[in-house]
Amino acid sequence: MYLMVIMQGSLDYLVSMIIFILFILFLNELQALMLRYSLRSFINEITIYEKLSKRLFVGLILKYRKDIVKDLTDENPDAIAKRIMALDEFKKMMERIDEIINSFLIYPVTLDPTGIIERLEHLIDVRRRRLEGISLKILPEAPSFVNKNLESALEAAAVIRYLWKISVHLYKVGIRTNNIFYLFQLKFWVPFFRELCLSFYDAIKSFVVGAPVGDSVGAMVAQKFFGEVVDVDEEMRIAYSSIEYNGRYILAVKAVGPGSEVGRPGRFLEKILQKIEGNVDAVITVDAALRLESEEPGHVDVGVGAAIGDPGPEKFRIEKWTAKYKIPLFAVAIKENYLESLTPLRKELLSSVDEAYKIIRRLIVEEVPEGGKVIILGIGNTVGISDKPVR
């Protein structure tokens, strides 16, 4: 009898364990099912933005390619759209857009770091020229600033396409290998990918209509130091102007506008310093900088160094030539996160332009002696910002 009780207890325990294991397996399968469903929803969402990003270019094409729409005014909109999409020239333009969106840049080999800056600079120039050429082929009769806006819009669309590719890759590999950890990896990245996708989609809309973005604040600060005479260096894609302030001579520099342009501020500074043999008392760079969540949007900080977010060549030239001539190099950073830097300019960031302007004037008086010279490099995208002086 005692043995039967023990056996019955063992059997009950075994059944309980089996039920518990089955329950755990069921929960895991349920969790995997819910995970797959949520990721499929995200894949569908990012696919929609990827397709919509290309559609934004159609408005520019219809606006500036009169040769395509001149004979299509007597039909209803649906019929016009179908006829335009059937045109060989329109198909070629969309193919060129796809080509840029899928393009890539292979970074130079780093095993031998000698000359890596020059090699990277060369590749960036080649990519820039290629992008300019395709933009001209798509909109050959558009104003130059519209072509520059199209180039930046294509770059933003390329980021959205890459985010889509990475997301679909992780999802399909996780499904094909039945590996839940791949799916978890994508799940962890979903909030970040979604924010990036939305911000770059807003950036495309800004570039298409020519509206300033958060990254434009550095150029706007430099513009406030422009005098009545503004010169343009076409080779460097730089607009510059000089004024006198409190007995100090200021050369303010920004990328040429109002098209989407960042220019070559490092090369321009190198050119100027070589010409005047380093006879400058200070160089001040002002740019948008990534803020922490503990910092308020538009907060302005002052530091030392080159405030510029390029891949490396322009920053390297600023540091190299200021160090060669022992010129103090200051950085004024306007804090914003990556969403704020890519989306249309917000009110608090616009207010920070005036704050940075006041801080730089104070910095000039404190750090530059009377009769001294200072160069202000306004770093950032000049979309929607003209080269005319503002006060």
C-alpha positions as CSV (number, residue, x, y, z in Angstrom):
1,M,0.0,0.0,0.0
2,Y,2.8,2.4,0.9
3,L,4.6,1.5,-2.3
4,M,1.4,2.3,-4.3
5,V,1.1,5.7,-2.7
6,I,4.7,6.4,-3.5
7,M,4.2,5.3,-7.1
8,Q,1.0,7.3,-7.4
9,G,2.8,10.4,-6.1
10,S,5.7,9.9,-8.5
11,L,3.3,9.6,-11.4
12,D,1.4,12.7,-10.3
13,Y,4.7,14.6,-10.1
14,L,5.8,13.3,-13.5
15,V,2.4,14.4,-15.1
16,S,2.7,17.8,-13.4
17,M,6.2,18.2,-14.8
18,I,5.1,17.3,-18.3
19,I,2.2,19.7,-18.1
20,F,4.5,22.4,-16.8
21,I,7.0,21.8,-19.7
22,L,4.2,21.8,-22.2
23,F,2.9,25.0,-20.8
24,I,6.3,26.6,-21.0
25,L,6.7,25.4,-24.6
26,F,3.2,26.8,-25.4
27,L,4.2,30.2,-23.9
28,N,7.4,30.2,-26.0
29,E,5.5,29.4,-29.1
30,L,2.9,32.1,-28.2
31,Q,5.6,34.6,-27.6
32,A,7.3,33.7,-30.9
33,L,4.0,34.1,-32.7
34,M,3.3,37.5,-31.1
35,L,6.9,38.5,-31.9
36,R,6.5,37.5,-35.6
37,Y,3.2,39.4,-35.8
38,S,4.6,42.6,-34.4
39,L,7.7,42.4,-36.6
40,R,5.6,41.8,-39.7
41,S,3.6,44.9,-38.8
42,F,6.8,46.9,-38.5
43,I,8.1,45.5,-41.8
44,N,4.9,46.5,-43.5
45,E,5.2,50.0,-42.0
46,I,8.8,50.6,-43.0
47,T,7.9,49.2,-46.5
48,I,5.2,51.9,-46.9
49,Y,7.6,54.7,-46.0
50,E,10.2,53.2,-48.3
51,K,7.8,53.4,-51.2
52,L,6.4,56.8,-50.2
53,S,9.9,58.3,-50.1
54,K,10.3,57.6,-53.8
55,R,6.9,59.1,-54.6
56,L,7.9,62.4,-53.1
57,F,10.3,62.9,-56.0
58,V,7.5,62.7,-58.5
59,G,6.2,66.2,-57.4
60,L,9.6,67.7,-58.3
61,I,9.6,65.9,-61.7
62,L,6.2,67.1,-62.6
63,K,7.0,70.7,-61.5
64,Y,10.3,71.1,-63.4
65,R,9.9,68.7,-66.3
66,K,7.4,70.6,-68.4
67,D,8.4,68.4,-71.5
68,I,6.6,65.5,-69.8
69,V,3.4,67.1,-68.8
70,K,2.9,69.8,-71.5
71,D,0.6,67.6,-73.6
72,L,-1.3,66.0,-70.8
73,T,-3.6,68.8,-69.5
74,D,-6.9,67.8,-71.1
75,E,-7.4,64.5,-69.3
76,N,-8.5,63.5,-65.8
77,P,-5.8,63.0,-63.2
78,D,-5.9,59.2,-63.2
79,A,-5.4,59.1,-66.9
80,I,-2.6,61.6,-66.8
81,A,-0.8,59.6,-64.1
82,K,-1.1,56.4,-66.1
83,R,0.3,58.0,-69.3
84,I,3.2,59.6,-67.4
85,M,4.1,56.3,-65.8
86,A,4.1,54.7,-69.2
87,L,6.6,57.2,-70.7
88,D,10.1,55.9,-71.3
89,E,11.7,59.1,-70.1
90,F,9.8,58.9,-66.8
91,K,10.8,55.2,-66.4
92,K,14.5,56.2,-67.0
93,M,14.3,58.9,-64.3
94,M,12.8,56.5,-61.7
95,E,15.6,54.0,-62.6
96,R,18.2,56.7,-62.0
97,I,16.5,57.5,-58.6
98,D,16.6,53.8,-57.8
99,E,20.3,53.6,-58.8
100,I,21.2,56.4,-56.3
101,I,19.0,55.0,-53.5
102,N,20.8,51.6,-53.8
103,S,24.3,53.1,-54.2
104,F,27.0,52.7,-51.6
105,L,30.4,53.9,-50.6
106,I,33.2,51.4,-49.7
107,Y,35.4,53.0,-47.1
108,P,39.2,52.9,-47.7
109,V,41.3,50.1,-46.2
110,T,42.4,50.9,-42.7
111,L,45.2,48.3,-42.3
112,D,47.6,50.8,-43.7
113,P,46.3,54.2,-42.3
114,T,48.8,56.2,-44.3
115,G,46.9,58.7,-46.5
116,I,43.4,57.4,-45.5
117,I,42.0,61.0,-45.3
118,E,43.1,61.7,-48.9
119,R,41.7,58.4,-50.1
120,L,38.4,58.9,-48.3
121,E,38.1,62.5,-49.6
122,H,38.7,61.3,-53.1
123,L,35.9,58.7,-52.8
124,I,33.5,61.3,-51.3
125,D,34.2,63.7,-54.2
126,V,33.6,61.0,-56.8
127,R,30.3,60.1,-55.1
128,R,29.3,63.8,-54.9
129,R,30.0,64.3,-58.6
130,R,28.1,61.2,-59.5
131,L,25.1,62.4,-57.5
132,E,25.3,65.9,-59.1
133,G,25.3,64.3,-62.6
134,I,22.3,62.2,-62.0
135,S,20.4,65.1,-60.4
136,L,21.1,67.1,-63.6
137,K,19.9,64.3,-65.8
138,I,16.6,64.0,-63.8
139,L,16.0,67.8,-63.7
140,P,18.1,69.4,-66.5
141,E,16.3,72.7,-66.6
142,A,15.6,73.2,-62.9
143,P,17.4,76.0,-60.9
144,S,20.7,74.9,-59.4
145,F,19.4,75.0,-55.8
146,V,16.6,72.6,-56.7
147,N,19.1,70.1,-58.0
148,K,21.0,70.4,-54.8
149,N,17.8,69.8,-52.8
150,L,17.1,66.7,-55.0
151,E,20.6,65.4,-54.2
152,S,20.0,65.6,-50.4
153,A,16.5,64.1,-50.8
154,L,18.0,61.2,-52.7
155,E,20.6,60.7,-49.9
156,A,17.8,60.6,-47.3
157,A,15.8,58.2,-49.3
158,A,18.9,55.9,-49.5
159,V,19.0,55.8,-45.7
160,I,15.3,54.7,-45.6
161,R,16.0,52.0,-48.2
162,Y,19.0,50.8,-46.2
163,L,16.9,50.6,-43.0
164,W,14.3,48.7,-44.9
165,K,16.9,46.2,-46.2
166,I,18.4,45.6,-42.8
167,S,15.0,45.1,-41.2
168,V,13.8,42.6,-43.8
169,H,17.1,40.8,-43.7
170,L,17.0,40.2,-40.0
171,Y,13.3,39.2,-40.1
172,K,13.7,36.7,-43.0
173,V,16.9,35.1,-41.5
174,G,15.1,34.7,-38.2
175,I,12.1,33.0,-39.9
176,R,14.2,30.9,-42.3
177,T,16.5,29.5,-39.5
178,N,13.7,29.5,-36.9
179,N,16.0,31.5,-34.6
180,I,14.1,33.6,-32.2
181,F,17.2,35.5,-31.2
182,Y,17.4,37.1,-34.7
183,L,13.8,38.2,-34.2
184,F,14.7,39.6,-30.8
185,Q,17.6,41.4,-32.3
186,L,15.3,43.2,-34.7
187,K,12.7,43.8,-32.0
188,F,15.3,45.7,-29.9
189,W,16.1,47.9,-32.9
190,V,12.5,48.6,-33.9
191,P,12.0,51.8,-31.9
192,F,15.3,53.3,-33.1
193,F,14.7,52.2,-36.8
194,R,11.2,53.7,-36.7
195,E,12.4,57.0,-35.4
196,L,15.1,57.2,-38.0
197,C,12.8,56.3,-40.8
198,L,10.2,58.9,-39.8
199,S,12.9,61.6,-39.4
200,F,14.5,60.9,-42.7
201,Y,11.1,60.8,-44.4
202,D,10.4,64.3,-42.9
203,A,13.9,65.3,-44.1
204,I,13.0,64.4,-47.7
205,K,9.8,66.5,-47.5
206,S,12.0,69.4,-46.2
207,F,14.5,69.1,-49.1
208,V,11.7,68.8,-51.7
209,V,10.1,72.0,-50.6
210,G,13.4,73.7,-49.7
211,A,12.7,74.3,-46.0
212,P,15.5,74.7,-43.4
213,V,16.1,71.7,-41.1
214,G,17.6,71.4,-37.6
215,D,21.1,70.9,-39.0
216,S,20.9,74.4,-40.6
217,V,21.4,76.3,-37.4
218,G,25.2,76.6,-37.8
219,A,24.8,78.2,-41.2
220,M,22.1,80.5,-39.8
221,V,24.5,81.7,-37.1
222,A,27.3,82.5,-39.6
223,Q,24.8,84.3,-41.8
224,K,24.0,86.8,-39.0
225,F,27.7,87.9,-39.2
226,F,27.5,88.6,-42.9
227,G,28.1,92.1,-44.1
228,E,26.6,93.9,-47.1
229,V,29.1,92.3,-49.5
230,V,28.9,88.5,-49.9
231,D,31.3,86.5,-52.1
232,V,31.0,83.0,-53.3
233,D,33.7,80.4,-53.8
234,E,32.1,78.1,-56.4
235,E,34.8,75.5,-56.2
236,M,34.4,75.1,-52.4
237,R,30.6,75.8,-52.6
238,I,31.1,78.4,-49.9
239,A,29.6,81.8,-49.3
240,Y,31.6,84.3,-47.1
241,S,31.5,87.9,-45.9
242,S,33.6,90.1,-43.7
243,I,32.6,92.7,-41.1
244,E,34.2,94.7,-38.3
245,Y,33.0,94.2,-34.7
246,N,34.4,96.0,-31.7
247,G,37.7,96.6,-33.4
248,R,37.9,92.9,-34.5
249,Y,37.8,91.7,-38.1
250,I,35.4,88.8,-38.7
251,L,35.2,86.5,-41.7
252,A,32.0,84.6,-41.6
253,V,31.7,81.4,-43.7
254,K,28.9,79.1,-44.6
255,A,27.9,76.7,-47.4
256,V,26.3,78.5,-50.4
257,G,22.5,78.6,-50.4
258,P,19.6,78.3,-50.6
259,G,20.0,74.8,-52.0
260,S,20.9,71.9,-49.8
261,E,24.6,72.2,-49.5
262,V,27.3,71.6,-46.8
263,G,30.2,72.9,-48.8
264,R,33.9,72.2,-48.1
265,P,34.6,74.4,-45.1
266,G,37.9,72.6,-44.2
267,R,39.3,73.1,-47.7
268,F,38.2,76.7,-47.7
269,L,39.9,77.4,-44.4
270,E,43.1,75.7,-45.7
271,K,43.0,78.0,-48.7
272,I,42.5,81.1,-46.7
273,L,45.1,80.3,-44.0
274,Q,47.7,79.5,-46.7
275,K,46.9,82.8,-48.5
276,I,47.3,85.0,-45.4
277,E,50.0,82.7,-43.8
278,G,48.0,81.9,-40.7
279,N,47.5,85.5,-39.6
280,V,44.3,84.7,-37.7
281,D,43.8,85.0,-33.9
282,A,40.9,82.5,-33.6
283,V,38.8,80.1,-35.6
284,I,35.3,79.4,-34.3
285,T,33.2,76.5,-35.6
286,V,29.5,76.5,-34.9
287,D,27.3,73.5,-35.6
288,A,24.4,71.4,-34.4
289,A,25.6,68.7,-32.0
290,L,23.9,65.6,-30.7
291,R,22.3,66.2,-27.3
292,L,21.6,63.9,-24.4
293,E,18.0,63.4,-23.3
294,S,18.9,65.3,-20.1
295,E,19.7,68.4,-22.2
296,E,17.1,70.8,-23.6
297,P,16.7,71.2,-27.4
298,G,18.6,74.3,-28.5
299,H,20.9,74.6,-25.5
300,V,24.2,76.2,-26.6
301,D,27.6,75.1,-25.2
302,V,31.1,76.4,-25.9
303,G,34.1,74.1,-26.1
304,V,37.4,73.6,-27.9
305,G,37.9,71.8,-31.2
306,A,36.3,71.5,-34.6
307,A,32.5,71.3,-34.3
308,I,31.7,69.5,-37.6
309,G,30.1,66.1,-38.3
310,D,31.6,65.2,-41.6
311,P,33.1,61.7,-42.3
312,G,36.6,63.1,-41.5
313,P,38.4,65.0,-44.3
314,E,36.9,68.5,-43.6
315,K,37.4,68.1,-39.8
316,F,40.9,66.9,-40.4
317,R,41.8,69.9,-42.5
318,I,40.4,72.3,-39.9
319,E,42.4,70.7,-37.1
320,K,45.6,70.3,-39.2
321,W,45.8,74.0,-40.3
322,T,44.8,75.6,-37.1
323,A,47.4,73.4,-35.3
324,K,50.1,74.3,-37.9
325,Y,49.7,78.0,-37.3
326,K,48.9,77.6,-33.5
327,I,45.5,79.2,-34.0
328,P,43.0,78.8,-31.1
329,L,40.1,76.6,-32.3
330,F,36.8,77.0,-30.5
331,A,33.5,75.1,-30.9
332,V,30.0,76.4,-30.4
333,A,27.5,73.5,-30.2
334,I,23.7,73.9,-30.5
335,K,22.3,70.8,-28.9
336,E,19.6,68.7,-30.7
337,N,19.0,65.0,-31.3
338,Y,19.0,63.3,-34.6
339,L,15.3,63.7,-35.1
340,E,15.5,67.4,-34.6
341,S,18.5,67.7,-36.9
342,L,16.7,66.1,-39.8
343,T,13.2,67.4,-39.5
344,P,12.0,71.0,-40.3
345,L,13.5,73.7,-38.0
346,R,11.7,74.0,-34.7
347,K,10.9,77.2,-32.8
348,E,13.3,76.4,-29.9
349,L,16.2,75.7,-32.3
350,L,15.4,79.0,-34.2
351,S,15.7,80.8,-30.9
352,S,19.0,79.1,-30.2
353,V,20.5,80.9,-33.3
354,D,20.2,84.3,-31.6
355,E,21.6,82.8,-28.4
356,A,24.6,81.3,-30.2
357,Y,25.1,84.7,-32.0
358,K,25.3,86.5,-28.7
359,I,27.7,83.9,-27.2
360,I,30.1,84.1,-30.2
361,R,30.2,87.9,-30.0
362,R,31.1,87.7,-26.3
363,L,33.7,84.9,-27.1
364,I,35.3,87.1,-29.8
365,V,35.7,90.1,-27.4
366,E,37.2,87.8,-24.7
367,E,39.5,85.8,-26.9
368,V,40.5,88.0,-29.8
369,P,42.5,91.2,-29.1
370,E,41.6,94.5,-30.7
371,G,42.7,94.6,-34.3
372,G,42.7,90.9,-34.4
373,K,41.1,88.6,-36.9
374,V,38.7,85.7,-36.4
375,I,37.1,83.2,-38.8
376,I,33.6,81.9,-38.1
377,L,32.8,78.6,-39.8
378,G,29.0,78.0,-39.8
379,I,28.8,74.3,-40.4
380,G,25.6,72.6,-41.5
381,N,23.1,72.2,-44.3
382,T,22.0,75.5,-45.9
383,V,18.7,74.2,-47.4
384,G,16.3,77.1,-47.5
385,I,18.9,79.6,-46.3
386,S,20.0,82.3,-48.7
387,D,23.4,84.1,-48.8
388,K,22.0,87.5,-48.1
389,P,22.9,89.2,-44.7
390,V,20.3,89.1,-41.9
391,R,20.0,91.0,-38.7
